[in-house]
Amino acid sequence: MRDPEEATDGPPDPRTHPEQSPGFGESPEGLEDIEVSRDITIGDATPRELQATDLAPVAGASAAEKIEDLLNGDHVERRRAALALGEERPEEAVLDGVIAATNDPDDDVRQFAVESLAELGGERAAAAVVETLDDDDPWVRAEAVVALDNLDRIEFEDHIEAALDDDHHAVRRNAAISLFKHRGEDLLPVLLEQSRADSERLREWAAHLMAGIEDERATDRLTELAEDDDEPRIVRSTAARAVEADPGKFRRQFTGGIEGESTALPGEDRLNRRPDL
């Protein structure tokens, strides 16, 4: 079992701690009485679209067949092919197809293509990922930061640092996570700034990462967040846990989260990533 004091890949998902979830213990009379603290919207994806990340339908397909789907399929087929091609050998034809998909009109195809480029690796893939940092869709840009972190966070540090100025919280959060992995306590000024961001998700992650910083400024800010009744419960509870954490142990065990956990909350996973949390 996981050590309860061990640093995890990110703040616990409130869905795994129902007693910490908004509305726990309350009995609203109707929908109008339910308060949602995060900006969540209900999407209108079809069942077929929701199954785009299921690679079973193309499990036996050749790379050439997947490339054909990527170039000429409908948007669902292109999404699945873009993701599935990341499991192929990084041959020129595969790279050509996936790189071309970073210009697809469908946002999800572009995001999945970026994810696959990180799996394929190499200079061509990395150069294409850098180009997507200017994509119009924030979730493609956020995925690009994840990809650069996976490819070589040191080599692409300047690009990742520039993403701290992005106008979307998910991009800034992913950049901070990546930079914390090798800068550690030196990232404190950035985290202090993010702890005052408009986005509660960004404040939550800043609080989580400050668990790895042994500095009075971090402790004071975490205490302030934990005791601020105007903060959402998840931010307060994350800050309270961070205050009690062992900074050295946290840094040693911290794996970052942007490969997995950062996309595990509602609105940020492959199937339902549109709402801004």
Backbone bond lengths (Angstrom), bond angles and torsions (degrees), N, CA, C in turn:
res aa  C-N    CA-C-N  psi(-1)  N-CA   C-N-CA  omega(-1)  CA-C   N-CA-C  phi
1 M - - - 1.466 - - 1.521 110.24 -
2 R 1.328 115.66 153.34 1.461 120.51 179.38 1.521 110.21 -71.79
3 D 1.319 115.54 135.93 1.452 121.26 174.37 1.520 108.27 -60.90
4 P 1.337 118.87 123.91 1.463 119.88 -178.44 1.514 113.03 -61.18
5 E 1.352 116.93 -19.87 1.454 119.84 178.86 1.523 112.06 -93.04
6 E 1.325 116.32 -4.55 1.458 120.17 -177.11 1.513 110.50 -70.52
7 A 1.324 116.42 140.67 1.460 120.01 176.51 1.511 108.81 -66.14
8 T 1.303 116.75 130.38 1.452 120.84 -179.83 1.509 109.72 -96.26
9 D 1.315 115.87 -178.16 1.454 120.25 179.23 1.521 112.27 -78.24
10 G 1.284 118.42 5.27 1.453 120.28 177.23 1.509 110.69 162.35
11 P 1.319 116.73 173.29 1.462 120.00 178.34 1.515 110.34 -56.35
12 P 1.340 118.66 139.16 1.458 120.42 -178.71 1.515 111.83 -56.39
13 D 1.304 115.44 140.99 1.455 121.09 175.89 1.523 107.84 -67.16
14 P 1.346 118.47 122.89 1.458 119.59 -178.86 1.514 112.65 -59.02
15 R 1.350 117.85 -18.85 1.460 119.28 178.78 1.529 111.26 -68.50
16 T 1.336 117.34 -20.64 1.456 120.04 178.45 1.519 111.55 -90.57
17 H 1.309 116.50 -3.63 1.459 122.02 177.48 1.519 108.05 -131.16
18 P 1.339 117.65 75.59 1.469 120.93 -174.23 1.513 113.40 -55.24
19 E 1.332 116.63 -32.69 1.451 117.88 -177.14 1.521 112.12 -68.73
20 Q 1.356 117.07 -15.05 1.451 120.76 178.11 1.524 111.81 -98.09
21 S 1.302 116.91 -1.53 1.458 120.56 -175.91 1.523 110.97 -81.24
22 P 1.342 116.90 145.89 1.453 119.71 176.60 1.525 111.02 -56.71
23 G 1.305 116.52 134.63 1.451 120.36 176.64 1.506 114.47 90.10
24 F 1.348 117.38 -1.17 1.464 119.02 -179.35 1.526 110.16 -62.02
25 G 1.324 116.45 131.10 1.455 120.72 178.60 1.509 114.56 83.43
26 E 1.330 117.19 -0.56 1.453 120.65 179.72 1.522 110.08 -100.17
27 S 1.322 115.90 155.68 1.467 121.19 -179.54 1.523 109.25 -127.73
28 P 1.336 117.79 80.31 1.464 120.05 -179.11 1.519 111.64 -64.92
29 E 1.318 114.98 145.81 1.464 119.41 -179.64 1.522 111.56 -79.87
30 G 1.315 117.11 -24.82 1.460 120.11 -179.32 1.509 110.73 -160.14
31 L 1.334 116.12 175.23 1.459 120.48 -177.84 1.512 112.38 -60.83
32 E 1.338 116.27 -31.63 1.459 119.56 -177.33 1.524 111.79 -67.31
33 D 1.345 117.41 -15.83 1.458 120.75 -179.31 1.520 112.65 -92.34
34 I 1.314 116.72 -3.02 1.460 120.45 -177.84 1.515 109.51 -91.19
35 E 1.323 115.73 123.65 1.461 121.10 179.21 1.521 109.21 -101.49
36 V 1.313 116.58 127.73 1.458 121.68 177.62 1.517 107.43 -110.17
37 S 1.336 116.72 118.92 1.458 120.17 -173.63 1.519 112.84 -79.81
38 R 1.340 117.27 -17.19 1.455 119.82 179.92 1.515 109.55 -108.73
39 D 1.314 114.56 152.67 1.462 120.69 -176.53 1.522 108.76 -79.16
40 I 1.338 115.89 82.82 1.461 121.14 -176.58 1.518 109.49 -109.91
41 T 1.309 115.98 133.81 1.457 120.96 176.26 1.513 108.57 -120.55
42 I 1.310 115.52 156.32 1.458 120.71 179.25 1.519 108.16 -95.20
43 G 1.328 116.60 124.29 1.451 120.12 -177.90 1.511 112.11 -80.89
44 D 1.330 115.65 173.95 1.461 120.64 -178.34 1.522 110.74 -123.62
45 A 1.336 116.35 30.12 1.459 120.24 179.95 1.519 110.33 -66.15
46 T 1.324 115.96 144.65 1.458 121.47 177.24 1.525 109.23 -79.87
47 P 1.337 117.89 160.76 1.468 119.55 176.21 1.528 112.06 -54.72
48 R 1.309 116.54 -38.47 1.466 119.14 179.86 1.530 110.71 -64.51
49 E 1.313 117.50 -40.44 1.458 120.60 178.61 1.517 111.16 -65.91
50 L 1.329 116.55 -36.54 1.458 120.15 179.10 1.523 112.22 -68.36
51 Q 1.316 116.77 -18.07 1.461 121.22 179.87 1.528 112.38 -96.38
52 A 1.316 116.75 10.02 1.467 119.77 -176.46 1.518 112.82 -63.71
53 T 1.338 117.22 -25.38 1.466 119.34 -179.77 1.522 112.62 -88.73
54 D 1.313 117.28 0.63 1.460 121.27 175.03 1.522 107.64 -81.69
55 L 1.300 116.79 110.06 1.466 120.97 -175.15 1.520 113.38 -87.40
56 A 1.326 116.51 -0.25 1.462 119.38 -179.41 1.529 113.23 -55.44
57 P 1.344 119.63 -41.14 1.473 119.54 -178.56 1.529 114.09 -61.24
58 V 1.336 117.50 -20.66 1.467 119.10 -179.49 1.530 111.22 -115.96
59 A 1.333 116.23 16.87 1.467 120.07 -176.75 1.526 112.10 -58.66
60 G 1.324 117.01 -35.72 1.459 119.38 -178.26 1.511 113.89 -98.94
61 A 1.324 116.96 4.93 1.467 120.16 -176.96 1.522 110.94 -78.52
62 S 1.307 115.83 149.23 1.460 120.77 176.92 1.521 109.43 -78.66
63 A 1.316 115.95 165.61 1.460 120.02 176.41 1.521 110.61 -59.07
64 A 1.330 116.46 -39.42 1.466 120.37 179.86 1.524 111.53 -62.66
65 E 1.337 116.43 -38.51 1.469 119.95 179.12 1.530 111.01 -68.80
66 K 1.305 115.91 -37.72 1.463 118.99 177.40 1.530 110.84 -66.88
67 I 1.307 116.41 -39.39 1.466 119.89 177.80 1.520 109.84 -63.44
68 E 1.322 116.92 -39.67 1.465 120.90 177.33 1.521 110.52 -60.56
69 D 1.343 116.79 -44.32 1.466 120.26 177.00 1.523 110.85 -62.00
70 L 1.316 116.12 -39.16 1.459 120.65 -178.30 1.515 111.46 -66.07
71 L 1.309 115.97 -34.83 1.468 119.73 -177.16 1.522 112.92 -86.22
72 N 1.332 117.43 -33.32 1.461 119.78 -170.24 1.529 114.79 -127.63
73 G 1.318 118.47 0.07 1.453 120.13 -179.03 1.518 112.48 -79.50
74 D 1.342 115.86 173.74 1.463 118.27 173.55 1.526 108.12 -76.23
75 H 1.335 117.41 -178.72 1.457 119.05 -171.39 1.530 112.24 -63.56
76 V 1.322 118.92 -33.70 1.463 120.92 178.94 1.520 110.25 -69.82
77 E 1.315 116.76 -44.62 1.467 120.46 178.35 1.528 110.43 -62.83
78 R 1.314 116.43 -38.16 1.469 119.17 179.35 1.525 110.93 -67.88
79 R 1.316 116.98 -39.70 1.472 119.73 178.22 1.523 110.64 -60.63
80 R 1.335 115.18 -48.56 1.462 119.52 -178.26 1.532 110.56 -63.21
81 A 1.305 116.71 -42.18 1.467 119.88 -179.22 1.524 111.31 -66.14
82 A 1.332 116.39 -40.26 1.469 119.59 179.94 1.516 110.59 -60.62
83 L 1.301 116.98 -39.23 1.465 121.19 179.69 1.523 111.09 -74.56
84 A 1.313 116.75 -42.62 1.464 121.17 -176.14 1.524 112.25 -67.49
85 L 1.316 117.55 -30.98 1.462 119.55 -177.99 1.528 112.05 -67.89
86 G 1.304 117.60 -16.76 1.454 119.72 175.75 1.512 113.03 -66.99
87 E 1.337 116.99 -14.94 1.462 121.14 179.15 1.525 112.31 -92.80
88 E 1.321 116.61 -1.88 1.462 120.41 -178.55 1.529 111.01 -87.66
89 R 1.308 115.68 169.61 1.463 120.35 172.83 1.522 108.78 -69.29
90 P 1.326 117.96 142.86 1.478 120.55 -176.53 1.525 113.36 -75.80
91 E 1.319 116.02 59.54 1.457 120.16 177.24 1.527 110.02 -79.38
92 E 1.310 115.59 164.77 1.461 120.05 -173.81 1.525 112.16 -59.39
93 A 1.320 116.91 -43.16 1.458 119.66 -178.16 1.527 111.39 -63.84
94 V 1.322 116.08 -38.96 1.466 120.02 178.44 1.527 110.02 -66.07
95 L 1.317 116.57 -46.65 1.458 120.13 179.15 1.525 110.86 -62.33
96 D 1.321 116.94 -41.65 1.466 120.20 178.62 1.526 110.52 -56.81
97 G 1.335 115.97 -45.80 1.453 119.88 -177.46 1.512 112.85 -67.45
98 V 1.324 116.78 -45.60 1.460 119.98 -177.43 1.524 110.79 -69.21
99 I 1.307 117.45 -39.44 1.463 120.19 177.56 1.524 110.17 -63.30
100 A 1.326 116.84 -41.67 1.464 120.22 177.16 1.526 110.71 -60.50
101 A 1.330 116.80 -33.86 1.461 121.20 -178.34 1.518 112.69 -68.69
102 T 1.326 118.13 -16.39 1.468 119.75 176.59 1.521 111.19 -70.31
103 N 1.327 117.31 -6.77 1.471 121.76 175.15 1.526 111.86 -111.76
104 D 1.329 116.80 12.41 1.460 121.52 -179.67 1.528 110.02 -63.03
105 P 1.336 118.86 146.42 1.468 120.59 178.41 1.525 113.93 -67.40
106 D 1.334 117.47 -18.17 1.462 121.06 -178.94 1.525 109.82 -90.33
107 D 1.345 116.89 126.13 1.462 121.35 -177.82 1.519 112.38 -58.89
108 D 1.337 116.95 -41.49 1.456 120.30 -177.50 1.519 111.77 -67.19
109 V 1.320 117.07 -37.91 1.464 119.70 177.10 1.524 109.29 -59.81
110 R 1.322 116.35 -44.64 1.467 120.05 -179.38 1.530 110.82 -63.52
111 Q 1.323 116.47 -42.84 1.468 118.93 -179.84 1.527 111.07 -63.54
112 F 1.324 116.52 -44.55 1.466 119.62 -179.66 1.524 111.17 -66.47
113 A 1.325 116.23 -33.26 1.460 119.44 177.26 1.523 110.50 -64.53
114 V 1.322 116.74 -41.13 1.465 120.24 177.65 1.523 110.50 -62.60
115 E 1.314 116.38 -42.39 1.462 120.61 178.54 1.533 110.34 -60.38
116 S 1.316 116.21 -42.13 1.464 119.94 -179.52 1.522 112.08 -69.08
117 L 1.323 117.19 -34.48 1.460 119.52 178.07 1.525 111.01 -61.65
118 A 1.328 116.50 -35.71 1.464 119.58 177.20 1.521 110.63 -65.10
119 E 1.329 116.72 -34.28 1.460 120.62 178.29 1.518 111.22 -72.96
120 L 1.319 116.55 -38.04 1.462 120.70 -177.57 1.526 111.31 -72.10
121 G 1.334 116.80 -40.23 1.455 121.80 175.95 1.514 113.66 72.12
122 G 1.317 115.47 179.13 1.456 121.08 179.49 1.514 112.83 97.98
123 E 1.322 115.41 167.27 1.454 121.31 -175.58 1.524 112.78 -64.19
124 R 1.337 117.25 -42.58 1.457 119.64 -178.86 1.524 110.73 -63.24
125 A 1.317 115.73 -43.86 1.463 119.94 179.69 1.521 110.26 -62.35
126 A 1.323 116.91 -45.15 1.461 120.58 -178.06 1.528 111.26 -63.29
127 A 1.321 116.80 -42.84 1.462 120.13 179.72 1.527 110.93 -62.08
128 A 1.325 116.35 -38.81 1.465 119.95 179.02 1.527 111.16 -67.37
129 V 1.327 116.43 -37.90 1.466 120.06 178.25 1.522 110.39 -63.67
130 V 1.305 117.35 -42.95 1.477 120.64 178.53 1.521 110.25 -56.11
131 E 1.318 117.45 -40.12 1.456 120.97 -179.98 1.527 111.68 -61.89
132 T 1.317 117.47 -31.47 1.468 120.16 -176.96 1.525 112.87 -77.33
133 L 1.312 118.19 -5.59 1.466 120.32 175.01 1.525 111.37 -64.50
134 D 1.333 116.70 -14.20 1.467 121.39 177.47 1.526 112.15 -103.74
135 D 1.326 117.04 11.76 1.464 120.26 -178.94 1.527 110.74 -60.97
136 D 1.328 116.14 149.19 1.463 120.34 179.72 1.523 112.89 -68.54
137 D 1.336 116.65 -26.01 1.460 119.83 -177.06 1.528 110.06 -91.17
138 P 1.331 118.65 125.86 1.467 120.18 -176.70 1.508 114.08 -64.01
139 W 1.346 117.54 -29.45 1.457 119.14 -178.68 1.523 111.49 -75.03
140 V 1.328 117.06 -25.45 1.462 119.56 172.16 1.528 108.81 -69.50
141 R 1.323 116.29 -43.18 1.469 119.91 178.56 1.530 111.00 -63.37
142 A 1.331 116.35 -41.10 1.464 119.60 178.17 1.520 110.78 -62.34
143 E 1.328 116.32 -40.02 1.471 120.26 177.61 1.524 110.39 -66.29
144 A 1.314 117.04 -34.17 1.463 120.29 178.90 1.527 111.04 -62.90
145 V 1.322 117.19 -38.98 1.466 120.12 177.41 1.522 110.09 -64.22
146 V 1.340 116.50 -43.08 1.461 120.76 176.47 1.532 109.63 -58.11
147 A 1.320 116.21 -45.46 1.458 120.47 -177.28 1.527 111.58 -63.01
148 L 1.326 117.11 -44.12 1.457 120.14 179.77 1.520 111.06 -65.97
149 D 1.318 116.43 -36.23 1.466 120.16 175.52 1.522 110.10 -61.46
150 N 1.318 116.82 -43.06 1.463 120.68 -179.49 1.523 112.11 -69.92
151 L 1.326 115.83 -37.46 1.462 119.70 -177.23 1.526 111.38 -70.11
152 D 1.333 116.42 -51.29 1.473 121.26 179.17 1.523 108.25 -177.08
153 R 1.327 116.14 91.89 1.474 119.55 -174.20 1.525 112.38 -66.38
154 I 1.331 116.98 -23.80 1.463 119.19 178.60 1.524 110.52 -77.21
155 E 1.323 115.76 -47.49 1.471 119.38 -179.14 1.519 111.42 -60.99
156 F 1.327 116.91 -37.03 1.460 120.25 -175.16 1.533 112.45 -103.34
157 E 1.314 115.45 23.49 1.466 120.74 -176.89 1.524 112.17 -57.28
158 D 1.324 117.45 -41.08 1.469 119.86 -177.97 1.521 111.07 -63.83
159 H 1.315 117.38 -41.04 1.463 120.66 178.15 1.527 110.58 -66.21
160 I 1.326 115.93 -41.07 1.460 119.68 -179.67 1.524 110.29 -66.58
161 E 1.327 116.26 -40.88 1.471 119.55 178.77 1.519 111.16 -63.15
162 A 1.326 116.84 -38.60 1.468 120.26 178.75 1.524 110.84 -61.90
163 A 1.322 116.88 -28.50 1.461 120.62 -179.75 1.522 112.38 -69.02
164 L 1.325 118.16 -13.11 1.463 120.69 175.13 1.521 111.69 -63.31
165 D 1.327 116.71 -19.48 1.467 121.19 -179.27 1.517 112.57 -97.64
166 D 1.328 117.01 6.15 1.464 120.00 178.66 1.528 109.70 -61.28
167 D 1.334 116.26 155.94 1.458 119.45 -178.50 1.518 113.04 -87.56
168 H 1.352 117.99 4.70 1.457 120.04 179.40 1.524 110.30 -118.48
169 H 1.319 115.33 137.35 1.460 120.84 -174.43 1.523 113.54 -61.47
170 A 1.330 118.61 -36.39 1.460 120.04 -176.90 1.519 111.45 -66.58
171 V 1.319 117.02 -36.62 1.462 120.85 178.26 1.530 109.60 -67.15
172 R 1.331 116.64 -45.44 1.466 120.50 -179.39 1.529 110.93 -64.92
173 R 1.319 116.69 -40.23 1.458 120.46 178.49 1.524 111.05 -62.48
174 N 1.335 117.69 -47.66 1.460 120.58 -179.42 1.520 111.40 -61.81
175 A 1.328 116.19 -37.06 1.467 119.78 178.01 1.523 110.32 -64.74
176 A 1.321 117.37 -42.61 1.466 120.48 -179.74 1.523 111.18 -64.51
177 I 1.328 116.99 -40.96 1.463 120.20 179.40 1.526 110.48 -61.58
178 S 1.322 115.83 -46.19 1.461 119.87 -179.51 1.522 111.28 -61.99
179 L 1.321 116.68 -45.90 1.460 120.26 -178.11 1.527 111.70 -66.51
180 F 1.328 116.77 -34.31 1.459 119.89 179.65 1.518 111.51 -64.37
181 K 1.320 116.87 -30.21 1.462 120.22 -176.68 1.523 112.22 -58.49
182 H 1.349 117.28 -34.15 1.460 117.53 -178.68 1.521 113.46 -118.83
183 R 1.339 117.99 -12.35 1.461 118.67 176.69 1.526 111.98 -96.10
184 G 1.323 116.45 -27.17 1.446 119.80 178.44 1.517 113.12 57.42
185 E 1.322 116.69 -125.56 1.460 122.13 -174.08 1.520 113.20 -62.97
186 D 1.315 117.43 -22.93 1.464 120.18 179.44 1.528 112.56 -66.39
187 L 1.326 116.52 -12.76 1.462 119.42 -179.64 1.531 111.95 -86.05
188 L 1.313 118.45 2.63 1.459 121.04 -175.46 1.527 114.10 -52.36
189 P 1.336 120.79 -46.87 1.477 118.90 -179.73 1.524 112.71 -56.38
190 V 1.321 117.01 -39.01 1.465 120.76 178.50 1.524 110.31 -65.74
191 L 1.316 117.02 -43.99 1.461 120.71 -177.51 1.527 111.41 -68.32
192 L 1.316 117.13 -36.49 1.467 119.60 176.34 1.523 110.05 -62.18
193 E 1.317 115.90 -40.51 1.464 119.66 178.15 1.522 110.81 -66.51
194 Q 1.329 117.25 -44.06 1.458 120.08 -179.20 1.530 111.45 -68.35
195 S 1.307 117.53 -25.44 1.466 119.92 178.97 1.517 112.00 -68.75
196 R 1.330 117.02 -9.06 1.465 122.19 177.40 1.528 111.60 -114.23
197 A 1.322 116.05 13.82 1.468 120.41 -179.14 1.524 111.08 -69.42
198 D 1.314 116.62 161.09 1.460 121.05 177.91 1.527 111.36 -66.14
199 S 1.312 117.07 -33.16 1.458 121.84 -176.67 1.523 111.23 -77.51
200 E 1.335 117.61 123.79 1.464 120.18 177.29 1.516 110.95 -66.85
201 R 1.324 117.31 -29.80 1.471 120.09 178.54 1.521 109.68 -65.05
202 L 1.325 116.36 -38.99 1.460 120.35 178.89 1.525 110.44 -69.92
203 R 1.315 117.60 -40.17 1.461 120.64 177.78 1.531 110.55 -63.99
204 E 1.323 115.95 -39.39 1.463 120.90 178.87 1.528 111.10 -60.94
205 W 1.335 115.98 -47.11 1.459 119.41 -178.80 1.517 111.19 -69.06
206 A 1.324 117.93 -36.53 1.463 119.91 176.60 1.519 110.07 -60.57
207 A 1.333 116.80 -42.73 1.459 121.02 178.24 1.527 110.32 -63.11
208 H 1.317 115.90 -43.02 1.467 119.78 179.87 1.524 110.89 -60.35
209 L 1.322 117.61 -46.80 1.456 120.57 -177.20 1.522 112.01 -68.99
210 M 1.321 117.53 -29.72 1.461 119.32 178.62 1.523 112.47 -68.52
211 A 1.331 117.41 -9.39 1.457 120.12 172.29 1.522 110.63 -61.55
212 G 1.309 117.56 -23.09 1.453 121.78 -179.25 1.512 113.89 -94.45
213 I 1.320 117.94 14.36 1.466 121.06 -176.50 1.526 110.22 -122.40
214 E 1.316 115.18 119.50 1.463 121.02 178.68 1.517 108.50 -95.62
215 D 1.320 114.70 87.58 1.456 121.12 -176.11 1.529 107.79 -154.27
216 E 1.306 115.85 137.78 1.466 120.18 -177.61 1.522 112.16 -59.01
217 R 1.337 116.05 -33.61 1.469 119.12 179.35 1.521 111.10 -64.93
218 A 1.325 116.72 -38.71 1.460 120.43 177.64 1.520 110.57 -67.50
219 T 1.320 116.50 -45.18 1.459 120.22 -179.65 1.522 111.14 -61.26
220 D 1.316 116.87 -43.40 1.466 120.70 -179.58 1.517 110.98 -63.18
221 R 1.328 116.41 -42.34 1.465 119.52 -178.48 1.522 110.68 -69.24
222 L 1.314 117.61 -40.37 1.457 120.69 178.49 1.526 110.86 -63.64
223 T 1.308 116.71 -40.91 1.465 120.39 178.01 1.520 110.45 -63.30
224 E 1.320 115.17 -40.72 1.467 120.09 178.28 1.526 111.07 -61.76
225 L 1.325 116.75 -44.06 1.460 120.35 178.81 1.527 111.33 -65.40
226 A 1.321 116.30 -42.52 1.461 120.75 -177.04 1.520 112.00 -64.51
227 E 1.323 117.00 -28.58 1.462 121.35 -176.06 1.521 113.51 -101.07
228 D 1.330 116.62 3.02 1.465 120.95 -177.52 1.521 110.29 -87.39
229 D 1.319 116.53 106.39 1.464 120.77 -178.16 1.522 112.88 -66.54
230 D 1.318 117.23 -15.87 1.461 120.08 177.84 1.520 112.06 -81.51
231 E 1.327 117.32 -12.13 1.459 120.94 178.61 1.523 109.65 -80.63
232 P 1.331 117.89 146.65 1.473 120.54 173.04 1.525 110.18 -58.56
233 R 1.302 116.44 152.97 1.462 120.92 -176.17 1.520 111.80 -58.68
234 I 1.332 118.05 -38.20 1.459 120.04 -177.18 1.515 111.32 -65.45
235 V 1.330 117.73 -34.24 1.467 120.70 177.49 1.526 109.58 -69.78
236 R 1.327 116.66 -44.60 1.461 120.46 -179.60 1.524 111.42 -62.60
237 S 1.327 116.39 -44.56 1.460 118.96 -177.65 1.523 111.56 -69.09
238 T 1.325 117.22 -36.07 1.465 120.12 176.91 1.518 110.50 -64.31
239 A 1.333 116.53 -43.11 1.463 120.42 178.90 1.522 111.23 -64.39
240 A 1.324 116.70 -40.50 1.467 120.12 -179.86 1.527 110.71 -63.17
241 R 1.333 117.46 -41.64 1.456 120.21 177.83 1.526 111.19 -66.38
242 A 1.333 116.24 -37.09 1.458 120.41 -178.73 1.521 111.55 -65.02
243 V 1.323 117.12 -36.72 1.463 121.03 179.01 1.528 110.52 -61.04
244 E 1.329 116.38 -36.66 1.462 121.28 -175.96 1.527 113.23 -85.09
245 A 1.321 117.71 -9.68 1.466 120.85 -175.17 1.526 111.85 -73.22
246 D 1.313 115.42 156.97 1.458 122.45 173.37 1.529 107.20 -88.26
247 P 1.345 118.38 110.30 1.474 119.91 -174.64 1.519 114.31 -56.19
248 G 1.329 117.12 -43.20 1.455 119.43 -178.94 1.508 112.37 -65.01
249 K 1.309 116.33 -43.63 1.462 120.76 178.34 1.511 110.70 -64.00
250 F 1.329 116.24 -40.34 1.464 120.38 178.87 1.524 110.18 -59.53
251 R 1.327 117.07 -48.10 1.467 119.84 -177.67 1.523 111.14 -63.62
252 R 1.330 116.57 -39.11 1.468 119.44 -178.34 1.512 111.78 -66.74
253 Q 1.321 116.93 -33.64 1.456 120.34 -174.20 1.525 113.21 -98.99
254 F 1.313 116.22 -9.33 1.451 118.75 -175.09 1.516 111.00 -70.45
255 T 1.336 116.28 125.17 1.459 120.87 179.34 1.511 112.10 -108.50
256 G 1.321 118.39 -4.01 1.449 120.26 170.07 1.490 116.41 105.60
257 G 1.306 118.21 -57.44 1.457 119.44 175.13 1.507 116.19 95.36
258 I 1.334 119.58 -15.78 1.454 116.26 -173.89 1.518 112.98 -78.28
259 E 1.340 117.53 -6.65 1.461 118.37 172.25 1.519 110.70 -80.70
260 G 1.341 117.24 -23.97 1.454 118.80 -173.55 1.499 113.79 -140.10
261 E 1.339 116.81 -68.49 1.462 119.76 -169.96 1.516 112.55 -62.50
262 S 1.319 116.72 -32.22 1.455 117.64 -175.82 1.515 111.77 -65.20
263 T 1.324 117.18 -14.05 1.447 119.63 177.13 1.513 111.51 -111.89
264 A 1.331 116.42 19.21 1.449 119.17 -173.82 1.514 113.97 -99.52
265 L 1.306 117.39 -6.90 1.449 119.39 -179.31 1.522 110.86 -91.15
266 P 1.314 117.52 158.67 1.468 119.84 -179.79 1.525 110.39 -54.57
267 G 1.312 116.20 134.04 1.448 119.98 179.04 1.503 113.65 92.29
268 E 1.348 117.89 -8.26 1.443 119.44 -176.21 1.529 112.98 -129.87
269 D 1.312 117.55 8.64 1.451 118.43 175.77 1.523 109.26 -98.51
270 R 1.307 116.26 172.71 1.467 119.82 -174.34 1.520 112.72 -59.33
271 L 1.323 116.74 -35.64 1.451 119.36 -171.64 1.525 112.58 -86.46
272 N 1.307 117.70 -17.89 1.467 119.92 -174.18 1.509 108.87 -154.21
273 R 1.334 116.37 68.81 1.448 119.47 -170.28 1.514 113.24 -109.62
274 R 1.323 118.64 7.99 1.454 119.28 -174.08 1.518 116.45 -79.40
275 P 1.343 119.84 -40.38 1.461 118.12 -176.68 1.521 111.83 -59.63
276 D 1.324 116.59 144.48 1.464 121.87 176.14 1.513 107.95 -89.63
277 L 1.307 117.15 110.47 1.456 120.16 -178.45 1.505 110.19 -84.21
